[in-house]
């Protein structure tokens, strides 16, 4: 990543690691909204466009940085980017299978709870799990069907 034209706002080091915070947008990430750099889906749910999220994770993988400090979720390394990408694919596949079986959206929202235990919400927001899972299913159902915010045009 070319940081030559970005002003360093703050740097901290404990002798083992150095954290640099740079001011201004990175040209490589222009037009990408990370909502405070959300990497870990379990910290926020999957209420975004999965294709755009996958694209954003790809942009992060292309950066020179090895450690990420997201606005939501735990500090992570590049390995987590691939894990999250696989998680998003798994969620889309899970809902796609229900759509392909002819499951109606309201039934899917109520019954598709199989991912809950495998991907719990972040610490401190566990009580949101049922609602976030319902929002995930509703959003991904629309995504798979090309409806709602995912409707073309």
C-alpha positions in Angstrom: 0.0 0.0 0.0 1.4 3.4 -0.9 1.3 5.5 2.3 3.7 8.2 1.1 0.9 10.8 0.6 -0.9 10.0 3.8 -0.1 12.0 7.0 0.7 10.0 10.1 -1.6 11.0 12.9 -0.3 8.9 15.7 2.2 6.2 16.4 2.6 4.0 19.4 5.1 1.3 20.3 5.7 -1.0 23.2 9.0 -2.2 21.8 7.5 -5.4 20.4 5.0 -3.9 18.0 4.3 -0.5 16.4 0.8 0.9 15.6 0.6 3.6 13.0 -2.6 5.5 12.4 -2.8 7.3 9.1 -5.0 10.2 8.2 -7.1 10.3 5.0 -8.5 7.7 2.7 -6.4 5.2 1.0 -6.7 5.3 -2.8 -6.9 1.5 -2.9 -10.0 1.6 -0.7 -11.8 4.5 -2.2 -15.5 3.9 -2.5 -15.4 1.1 0.1 -17.4 1.5 3.3 -16.1 -0.5 6.1 -18.5 1.0 8.7 -15.7 1.5 11.1 -13.8 -1.4 9.5 -16.1 -4.3 10.3 -14.2 -7.5 9.5 -15.8 -10.0 11.8 -19.3 -10.9 10.8 -20.1 -12.1 14.3 -19.6 -8.6 15.6 -22.3 -7.1 13.5 -24.2 -9.6 11.4 -24.6 -9.9 7.7 -26.9 -7.0 6.9 -24.8 -5.8 4.0 -24.3 -6.8 0.4 -22.3 -10.0 0.5 -20.6 -9.3 -2.8 -19.4 -5.9 -1.7 -18.3 -7.3 1.7 -16.3 -10.0 -0.2 -14.8 -7.3 -2.4 -13.8 -5.3 0.6 -12.2 -8.3 2.3 -10.2 -8.8 -0.9 -9.0 -5.2 -0.8 -7.9 -5.7 2.8 -6.0 -8.9 1.9 -4.1 -6.9 -0.8 -2.8 -4.4 1.8 0.7 -4.7 3.1 -0.6 -4.6 6.7 -0.7 -7.9 8.6 -2.8 -6.8 11.6 -6.2 -5.1 11.6 -7.9 -3.2 14.4 -11.5 -3.0 13.3 -14.1 -0.7 14.7 -16.2 -3.8 15.6 -14.8 -7.2 16.6 -11.4 -8.3 17.8 -8.0 -7.3 16.5 -7.1 -9.8 13.8 -4.6 -10.9 11.2 -5.1 -11.7 7.5 -6.1 -15.3 8.3 -9.3 -13.9 9.7 -10.1 -12.3 6.3 -10.2 -15.7 4.6 -12.3 -17.1 7.5 -14.8 -14.3 7.2 -15.0 -14.7 3.4 -15.7 -18.4 3.9 -18.3 -17.6 6.5 -20.1 -15.2 4.2 -20.1 -17.8 1.4 -21.5 -20.4 3.8 -24.3 -18.0 4.9 -25.3 -17.2 1.3 -25.3 -20.9 0.5 -27.4 -21.7 3.6 -30.1 -19.3 2.6 -29.8 -20.2 -1.1 -30.6 -23.8 -0.3 -33.8 -22.8 1.5 -34.8 -20.6 -1.4 -34.2 -23.4 -3.9 -36.4 -25.7 -1.7 -39.2 -23.2 -2.1 -39.1 -21.9 1.4 -41.0 -18.6 1.7 -39.1 -15.6 3.2 -41.2 -15.3 6.4 -40.7 -19.1 7.1 -37.0 -18.8 6.4 -36.6 -15.9 8.8 -38.4 -18.0 11.5 -36.8 -21.4 10.9 -33.2 -20.8 9.6 -31.4 -20.8 12.9 -28.8 -23.4 12.2 -25.9 -20.9 12.0 -26.6 -19.4 15.5 -24.5 -21.7 17.6 -21.7 -21.9 15.1 -21.3 -18.2 14.7 -22.4 -16.5 18.0 -22.5 -12.8 18.4 -19.5 -10.9 19.9 -19.0 -10.8 23.7 -21.4 -8.4 25.4 -24.0 -8.5 22.6 -25.1 -12.1 22.8 -28.7 -11.0 23.6 -28.9 -9.6 20.0 -28.2 -13.1 18.5 -31.8 -14.1 17.6 -32.6 -10.7 16.0 -29.4 -10.5 14.1 -29.8 -14.0 12.7 -33.3 -13.1 11.5 -31.9 -9.9 9.9 -29.2 -12.0 8.3 -31.7 -14.4 6.8 -34.0 -11.6 5.6 -31.2 -9.7 4.0 -29.6 -12.8 2.3 -33.1 -14.0 1.2 -33.5 -10.7 -0.7 -29.9 -10.9 -2.0 -30.4 -14.5 -3.4 -33.8 -13.5 -4.9 -32.7 -10.0 -6.2 -35.3 -8.3 -4.1 -35.4 -5.4 -1.6 -32.2 -3.4 -1.4 -30.6 -6.0 -3.8 -33.2 -5.4 -6.5 -31.4 -4.5 -9.8 -31.8 -1.1 -11.2 
